[in-house]
Amino acid sequence: MTSDSDDLEQQLRENLKLRAELGAKVAKAKQGGGMAYRLGWVLYWISLMLALASGVFVLGSMAGAGILSLIAAWMSALALYGIGRAFRYVLAAD
């Protein structure tokens, strides 16, 4: 009977050890990645600001052109926003 309880105790200790290791990994993952994660966010925000600036510039410079200037502004803004999201996605995947 003591053999079974010793095996159970050993299994429980191993289970606690594995849970502690898993908890440490989860805590590390929640606090964010390393340098690549931060670089991804920086590039994302830079691209977002460039997208907004290009949209404002295109709208301001082509104010009399009509709907085509609005489409051009949205397309340039969406392209730069997409580039920023791509940078963030690729660099954050550690």
Buried (B, 14 or more C-beta within 10 A) or exposed (E): EEEEEEEEEEEEEEEEEEEEEEEEEEEEEEEEBEEEBEBBBBBBEBBBEBBEEBBEEBBEEBEEEEEEBBEBBBEBBEBBBEBBBBBBEEBBEE
